Amino acid sequence: MSTFEEIRGERLKKLKAIKDAGVNPFPVSVKRDINIKDVMDNFENFLAEKKSLNVAGRVMAIRLHGGSVFADINDGNGSMQCYIKKNDIGEEAFALFADTVDIGDFLEISGSAFVTKKEENSLAVSSFRTIAKSLRPLPEKWHGLKDVEERFRKRYLDILMNEEVKERFILRSKIISELRNYINGKGFLEVETPMLQALAGGALAQPFKTHHNALDIDLFLRVAPELYLKKLLVAGFDKVFEIGRNFRNEGIDATHNPEFTMLELYEAYRDADYLKDFTEDLFRHLVETIFGGSEIICGEQRISFAKKFTRLSYYEVFKRYALMGDVDRATREDFAIKAKQLGIKVEDFESKEKIMDNIYKKICRPKIIQPTFIEDYPSGASPLAKRKENNPDLIDRFQLVINPDRSERKICSARQDEGDGRKGRVSKRR
């Protein structure tokens, strides 16, 4: 097997051969009047018209057959087979192709629709031009980019070689776009709030720290946009939202990244019950609009958004999934004993609510697969949330949990904030 330097050396020789043939291998402009997807979607029409088409793309495979070559090219929209025949493009041009074109090169190709003997829709090439000569080999499709860490460090290669990964990027873009469209349609104002903040507030998280040279002050990358969005409510806007990046200088795992995209939304004059209905309608709309139905397949699980989401109280979750009986009257010590039985470490300084949260995240939440709202949290779980009028020991807060892979993740968290600033100050001190 050739080393990288040997491959690069051979390709540099081919680059020189292209230049010696009077061809600029890195031209300023490219003749391309249609993308490959449109060619394939309208192939029968082009076949009947025998119209000359100009496409461009990256060579992904080459198969030599004596006086002809089959080459697969991809332009980012689709792939197609190109048929290069010596008698069609001339002996000199054919020799240039055979001697200089490698997998990974970008070509400009002119030709007409053509069906092979094996009935594969193809392009019969009348001329070609190298528009970017690749000096580095692509990973081999079946033997190359398998190491997970390498794939994540070189996402551009991962996307190039794995169609499934590329589709995931496209899907993410569609989800964010549809999120934005839906929320805008509900009368919300999209805003941008500062990412550099003097106070890293809005969430309990370790921030990234930086320094502003001109002002000679330390600043933080935001951990959440919450405080600035709330100030906009104070300013008189009743519905605001932001989709943006947040940064948290903490651990990394499958569900936590140091920088991540988050939707944060605020609406005045509403409670958590309204937000549950809003959230349920939003997710159902996303699934129906993007996936064309009321169900999605995640791994081995079929997740249904057709019926009303299940609603479970926080205490009921412990009874059902942690097998704790009298949860309502359980003490800190009761939860500490249960946590240790479940293999969860308990620190002396941890409060009852913190121990409960650890059991919930590690044991209960991974068992909730179908869309479920967890509600009626104890008041100590969130000091800034408003207490429920019918039971002041509980707060007006919920989480939406969907866990097809049985991880610890939640999909979203929401609450009705306490409007009395004095209560908020007291709760926070406690």
N, C-alpha and C positions, 0 to 999 in steps of 0.2 A: 504494500500500500504506500502510495506517495505521501511524503510529508507536506505540510502546509506550504513551506517555502518552495518546494519543488513544483507544486500546483501553481503557486503564484508566479513562479518563474516562467512556466509554460504559457500561462495566460498573458503575461507581459509580452512574450514573443508573438502571440496571436494579435495582441493590440497593435504591435508594430506592423504586422502583416496587413491589418485593416487600413492603417494609415498609408502604408506603401501602395495600397491599391487605390489611393486617392479618395478614400472615404473618411469623413470626420466621425469617429465613434462616439462623440459627445456633442451632437448638433444643437443649435440654439432652438430650433423649432421642429415639431413633429407633425407629419401629415396623418391625422386620425379623424375620421368623420363619423364614427359609430363605435359604441362599445360592444364587447363580445356578447353580453347578455342580450342586447337588442338584436344582434345577428341571429343568435340561437332561437330567440322567441319568435322571430319573423322569418325563419329559415326557408320555409316553403315559398314565400313570396320572392325572396332573393334568388332562390333556385330557378323559379319560373322566369324572372326578369333577366337573369344572367348579368346582373349589374356588378361593376367593379367596386369592391369595398376596401376601405383603408382602416386597418385596425393596428393596435400596438399593445405590447404586453411583455411579460417576463417568460422566458423559456423554462418550462418545468420538466420536460422530458424530451429526449431525442432518440429516434430509432432509425438507423441506417439500413437501407435495402438496395444495395448496388447503386443504380442510377437514380434513386429517389430517397427522400427522407420524410419521415413523419415527425412533426414536432408539436408538442402541446404547449400552448401559451395561455397565460392568465393575466388579465388586466385589472384585477381587483373587483370586477363586477361578475366575471364568469370565466370559464375555460373553454377552449375549443382545439380541435386537431387541425394542423396545417399540413398540406401535402405539397412538398417541394420536389419537382421533377426536373432533371437535367434538361430534357428537351423543351421544357416550358420557359425556363429562366436563362438558359444558355450555359455552356460548359464552364466559362470563366466564373460566372456568378455562383454556379453550383459548387465549384471547387472552393470558392471563398467561404461559402456557408459551411461545407464539410470540414474545412481546415481551421476555421476561426470561431465558430459559434459554439458556446458551452451552455450547459444548464445554469440558469441565473442571469444570462444576458437579457437585455431588453431589445426587442426588435420592432421595427415599423414594417408592416406587411400589407401588400396589395394583392387582391385576388378575388375570386368569385366563388359562390356557393357550389359545393360539390359533394356527392354522396359516394363513399367508397364501396368496394365489393362486399364488405362486411356490414354495409348499410349504416355507416357512421357519418353523421353530418359533419362536414369538414370545409376547409377553405383551400381551393386550388390556387397556389401562390404563383403570381406573375412577376413579382419583384419583392425584394426585401432590403432592409438597411439596418445595420446595427446602430442603435441610438444611445446605448450605455453598455460598455463592456465590463462584465463582472470579473474582478480579480480574486475574489474569495469564493470558495465552493459553498453551496448550500448544504445544510445537514441532510444526510440520506434519510429518505422518508421513513424507512422501517428500522434503521439502525442508529440514527443520529440523535435528535433532541429528545432524550427520555428522562434525564435527570431533572427532578422537579425543581430544585434550586436553580439550576442552569436555565430552565424554561422561564422562571419568574424573573431572573436577572436579565434575560434577553427576550423580552416579550415580543419584540418585533419579529424575531425568528420563530417564536412559538405560534404567533398569529399566521405567519407566512406558511408554515409547514402543517398546521393543524386547522382545518376548516371549522371544526367544532368550536375552537377558541375564538376564531374570528366572528362566528355567529353569535357568541356570547357577548362580545363587545358591541355588536350591532343591536342585540336585544337590550342591553343596558341603556344604550342611547335612546331606543324607542320608549323604554319605560320612563326615563327621566322626561322626555319630551311630552309624553301623554300625561304624566303627573302634572307638569306645568300647565298644559292645556286645560285639564280638568279643574284645577284650582283657580286658574284665571277665570274660567267660565262660571265659577261660583262667586265672583265679585271680589276676589282678593287682589291686593296690590303686591307685586313682587318687588323686593328691595335688595340692596346690597349693603351690608354693614361691615365695619372695619375688621380686617383680619389681624392687624397689628393693634394690640390693646394694652393700655397702661395697667389694667387689672384683669387677670385671667379669671373671669367669673362665668356663671351659667351652668357649671357642672363641677362635680368633685373629681378633678383630674390633674395630673402633673403636667404643667405647660412646657413648651419649648421657649427658651429665653433668647432674645436678641438685643442689639444695641443700635439706637438711632444716632448716627454720627453728627448730623447737622444740629440736632436738638440736645445731644449729649444726655440722652435718657435711656433707661432700659425699658424694653417693651416685651410683650409676650405674643406668640401666635395664639389665636383664639382657640379655646377648647369648645366653645359654643357661642352662637350669636344671641343668646337669650336676652341679655340685659339691654342690648341696643334695640331689639325688636319690641321689647316692652316699653321702651322710651318712645317708640313710634306710636304705640297705643295711647300713651300719655299725651302725645302731640295731637291726637284727634283722629288718627286712622283707626277704623274699627276692624279691618281684616288685613293682615300682612303675612307674608311668608318669604322664606329665602331657601334656595337650594345652593349649597356651597360647601367648600372644604373646611374641615375642622382638624385640629392637630392636638394629639395627646402623647406626651413623652412617657409612655408606659410599655407594658408587655406586648408581645406580638404572638398571635396564634391565628387559627382559622377564622375566628370571629372578631379579631381586634387588629387594627392596623394603625400605625402612628399618624397617618393622614387618611381621611375618609370623607365621603360625600354624605351630607345629611339634609333632609328636609325638616325645617322647623316652621311651625305655623301658629298664629295667634288670632283669635276672634273674640271680640268683646261681647258681653251680654249673653254668653252661652255657658252651659255646664258640661260635665263629663259625659252625661247620657247623650246629649246632642252630638258630641264628638265621636262617640261609639258608632252612632248611625252614619255620621259623615265618613268615618274611616271605613266602615263596612261597604258603603256605597262606592267609595273610591277604589277599593281593592277589587270589588266585583266588576266595576267599569274597566279597570286595567286588564283584568284577565279576559273579559269578553272582547275588548277592543284589540288587544295584542295577540291573544291566542285563539280567538274566534270561538270561544265556548265558555263553560262555567267550571271546567276542571283543568288542572295541569298535572303533569307527571314529573315528580322529583325523585330521582333514583328509583327505588322500588315502590315508592308511595304515590298514590293518586290523591291529590289534594282538591277538595271540592269547595267551591265558593257559591254553590247554587242556593243552599238553604241558609237561614239566619245563623250567624256565628254563635257558638256555645258561649255562655257566660258563667263563670265560676268565681265564687268569692275566694279571696286569698287563703282564708282558713280552710275552706273546702278542698283546696288544692293539697294542703298538708294531710288532710284526712284520707284523700283518695290516692295520692301518689307517695306519701312518706309514711302512710299507715299509722298516723297519730290520731288517737281518739279524741280526748277532751282538749282540743287545741285552744279554744277560747279562754280557758282558765289556766293554761300551761304557763309556768314561770320560766325565767331565764335558765334556771338550773335544769328544768325539764327538757328544754331545747338543746342545752349543752350536752346532756347525756345522750339524747337522740342523735345529735350531730356526730359524736364520737363513735356511736354504734354504727353509723353509716360511713365511717372512715374520713370524716371531715375534721380538720384541725380547729380547735377552739382556743383563742387567746383570752387571757384573764381580763384584758381591757375591753373586750368586745361586748356590746350591748345585746340585749335580747333581740332587738330588731335586726342587728347585723348577723347574728347567728341564724335567725330565721331566713334571712336573705340568702345566706350561704347554702342552707338546706334546699331552699327553693330553686336556686340556680343550678346546683350540682345534681340534685335528685329529682325534683318535681318537673321543672321546665323541660328537660330533655324528653319527658314522656308525653308531652302534649303535642300531637302531630297535626291534627286538623285545626282550622282557624278558631281560636278561643280567646275571649276577653277575660283577663284576670282582674277582678275589681274588689272593692271594699277592703282596702288595705288598712292596717292599724295606723293610728295617728302618728306614731313614732317613726313610721317608714319614710315620711316625707314632710318635714317641718313647714314647708312653704305652701302645702296644699290646703285647701279649705275643707273644714270638717263637715260631715254630712248632718243635715238638720235633724233627721230622724234618729241618728246615732252618732253623737260627737266623739265616740271612740274610734270611728272610722273616717277615712278621708275620701274626697271626690277625685279618685285617681284610678287609672287602669293601664294595663299593658295588653297588646295584641301579640299572641304567641302562635307561631306556625313552625313546627320542627320536623320536617320529613326525614332529616338526617340524624335526628335525636341529638342535636348539639345543644349548647346552653343559650343560644341566641334568642332574643326577642325581636319582633319586627318594628314595634313602635311603643312609645310610652307617652301618656298624656295625663293632665290633671287640670282641675280648676284651681287657680292660684288664690291664695288668701288675699283679700282686698284690704284688710286692716293691717297697716304697716306695723302697728304696735305689737300685734300678735305674732307677726313674722319675726320681729326682732327678738321677742321672748323665746319663741320656739328655736330660733337659730342659736341663741346663747345656750339653751339647754342641750 
